[in-house]
């Protein structure tokens, strides 16, 4: 409605133009003279067309303004993702996960351990370096990438646990697809175990700042690079 209100001056101007151009007190174009009458009709059609165009444009603008705003969600932080995975694997403690029973506690423990180590390393970095220090930012960015790898592995385990056909497995322990899922879950767990081991080395290095070296950071960086290269190879194969 507010868009149509803006056209009130246009409608008023149209009526005023009609009076001035066609009335006896104005130009009085339509008066029996063929040329003046034709000109008057053309001018009238042009004015009507302009008013219709402006009205339609106002109505379209009103419709667009009524559309719901598109919600943009901020990306979930890796710390938040880890919390969600930890909650998921904690809830799985009461579920019967068949072939994954022996692993579910280990996976949950890794989640808790990673959360604690991530908090500890970030505190050590804040205590040891200025936030503007290049070393600080190098460690932080590398730690973020490692957290992403860890969480992606947890996500891969979660997917397989959720889609696994437990009934079919209980009926046929030699099912090929079941064996693949079991093997993949174990592989992802082992990869996260390696991540934890590298994080331990990194944290120990930060504790001993008097004798710091780049070896632990290089090991973690290689882990990130190897994972990225692996992902690129898989993408090319798909």
C-alpha positions in Angstrom: 0.0 0.0 0.0 2.8 2.4 0.8 4.1 2.0 -2.8 0.7 3.0 -4.2 0.5 6.0 -1.9 3.7 7.3 -3.6 1.7 7.4 -6.9 -1.0 9.8 -5.5 0.9 12.8 -7.0 1.1 10.9 -10.3 -2.7 10.3 -10.4 -3.3 13.9 -9.4 -1.1 15.1 -12.2 -2.9 12.9 -14.6 -6.3 14.3 -13.7 -4.9 17.9 -13.9 -3.4 17.2 -17.3 -6.7 15.9 -18.6 -8.4 19.1 -17.4 -5.8 21.4 -18.9 -5.5 19.6 -22.2 -9.0 18.5 -23.0 -11.4 20.9 -21.2 -12.8 24.0 -22.8 -10.8 26.0 -20.3 -7.5 24.4 -21.5 -6.2 23.4 -24.9 -9.4 21.6 -25.8 -7.7 19.3 -28.2 -10.7 17.0 -28.9 -13.0 19.6 -30.4 -13.9 18.2 -33.8 -10.8 19.2 -35.6 -9.4 16.0 -37.1 -5.7 16.8 -36.4 -6.2 18.2 -32.9 -8.5 15.3 -32.0 -5.9 12.7 -33.3 -3.2 14.5 -31.3 -5.4 14.6 -28.2 -6.2 10.8 -28.5 -2.4 10.0 -28.9 -1.5 12.1 -25.9 -4.3 10.5 -23.8 -3.1 7.0 -24.7 0.5 7.9 -23.8 -0.5 9.3 -20.4 -2.7 6.3 -19.6 0.1 4.0 -20.6 2.5 5.9 -18.3 0.1 5.7 -15.4 -0.5 1.9 -15.9 3.3 1.3 -16.1 4.0 3.2 -12.9 1.1 1.4 -11.1 2.3 -2.1 -12.2 5.9 -1.2 -11.2 4.7 -0.1 -7.7 2.7 -3.4 -7.3 5.7 -5.5 -8.2 7.9 -3.6 -5.8 5.3 -4.2 -3.1 5.4 -8.0 -3.8 9.2 -8.1 -3.6 9.2 -6.3 -0.3 6.7 -8.8 1.1 9.1 -11.8 0.4 10.6 -13.2 3.6 14.2 -12.3 4.1 16.7 -15.0 3.4 18.3 -16.2 6.6 22.1 -16.5 6.5 23.5 -18.9 9.1 26.9 -18.3 10.4 29.3 -21.3 9.9 29.5 -23.6 12.8 32.9 -23.4 14.5 35.0 -26.6 14.8 34.8 -26.4 18.6 31.0 -26.4 18.3 31.1 -29.3 15.9 33.2 -31.3 18.4 30.7 -30.6 21.1 27.9 -31.9 19.0 29.8 -35.0 18.1 30.7 -35.6 21.7 27.1 -35.3 22.7 26.1 -37.8 20.0 28.7 -40.4 21.0 27.7 -39.9 24.7 24.1 -40.7 23.8 25.3 -43.8 21.9 26.6 -45.3 25.2 23.1 -46.7 25.9 22.6 -48.1 22.4 23.6 -51.5 21.1 25.9 -50.8 18.2 26.7 -54.4 17.3 30.2 -54.6 15.7 31.0 -51.1 16.9 30.3 -51.8 20.6 34.0 -52.2 21.4 34.8 -48.9 19.7 32.0 -46.6 20.9 33.6 -45.9 24.3 37.0 -45.3 22.7 35.5 -42.8 20.2 33.7 -40.9 22.9 37.0 -40.8 25.0 38.8 -39.4 22.0 36.2 -36.7 21.7 36.6 -35.7 25.3 40.4 -35.9 25.0 40.5 -33.7 21.9 38.2 -31.1 23.5 40.5 -30.9 26.6 43.7 -30.8 24.5 42.3 -28.1 22.2 41.4 -25.9 25.1 44.8 -26.5 26.7 46.8 -25.7 23.6 44.8 -22.5 22.9 45.4 -21.4 26.5 49.2 -22.1 26.1 49.3 -20.2 22.9 47.5 -17.2 24.4 49.8 -17.3 27.5 53.0 -17.7 25.4 52.6 -15.4 22.4 51.0 -12.1 21.4 47.9 -12.6 19.3 49.6 -10.5 16.6 52.7 -12.8 16.7 53.3 -14.8 13.5 54.0 -17.9 15.4 50.8 -17.6 17.3 48.7 -17.3 14.2 50.6 -20.1 12.5 49.8 -22.5 15.4 46.2 -21.3 15.6 45.5 -21.8 11.9 47.1 -25.2 11.9 45.2 -26.2 15.0 41.9 -25.2 13.3 42.8 -27.4 10.3 43.6 -30.3 12.6 40.3 -29.8 14.4 38.5 -29.9 11.1 40.2 -33.2 10.1 39.3 -34.7 13.5 35.7 -33.6 13.2 35.4 -34.8 9.6 36.6 -38.2 10.7 34.0 -38.2 13.6 31.4 -37.3 11.0 32.4 -40.2 8.8 32.1 -42.6 11.8 28.7 -41.1 12.7 27.3 -41.6 9.2 28.4 -45.2 9.1 27.0 -46.0 12.5 23.7 -44.4 11.5 23.2 -46.2 8.2 24.6 -49.6 9.3 22.2 -52.5 8.8 22.4 -54.1 12.3 19.7 -56.7 11.6 21.3 -57.9 8.4 24.7 -58.0 10.2 23.2 -60.1 13.1 21.9 -62.6 10.5 25.0 -62.6 8.4 28.3 -61.7 10.0 30.1 -62.2 6.7 28.2 -59.6 4.7 30.7 -57.7 2.4 29.1 -54.3 2.9 29.0 -54.7 6.6 32.7 -55.6 6.7 33.5 -52.5 4.6 31.6 -50.2 7.1 33.3 -51.9 10.1 36.8 -51.5 8.5 36.1 -47.9 7.6 35.0 -47.0 11.1 38.1 -48.6 12.5 40.3 -46.7 10.0 38.7 -43.3 10.8 39.2 -44.0 14.5 42.9 -44.9 14.0 43.3 -41.6 12.0 41.9 -39.6 14.9 44.1 -41.5 17.3 47.1 -40.3 15.2 45.7 -36.8 15.4 45.6 -37.0 19.2 49.2 -38.2 19.3 50.4 -35.3 17.1 48.4 -32.9 19.3 50.2 -34.3 22.4 53.6 -33.7 20.8 52.5 -30.2 19.9 51.3 -29.4 23.4 54.5 -30.8 25.0 56.5 -28.5 22.7 54.6 -25.5 23.9 55.1 -26.5 27.5 58.8 -26.5 26.9 59.1 -23.2 25.2 62.7 -22.7 26.3 63.8 -25.4 23.9 61.1 -25.1 21.2 61.6 -26.6 17.8 59.5 -26.8 14.7 59.3 -30.6 14.5 55.9 -31.1 16.2 54.3 -28.3 14.2 55.8 -29.7 11.0 54.4 -33.2 11.8 50.9 -31.7 12.3 51.3 -29.6 9.1 52.2 -32.7 7.2 49.1 -34.4 8.6 47.0 -31.5 7.3 48.7 -31.5 3.9 48.4 -35.3 3.5 44.7 -35.2 4.3 44.1 -32.3 1.9 46.0 -34.2 -0.9 44.0 -37.3 -0.1 40.8 -35.4 -0.4 41.9 -33.9 -3.8 42.7 -37.4 -5.1 39.3 -38.7 -4.0 37.5 -35.8 -5.7 39.3 -36.4 -9.0 38.3 -40.1 -8.8 34.6 -39.2 -8.3 
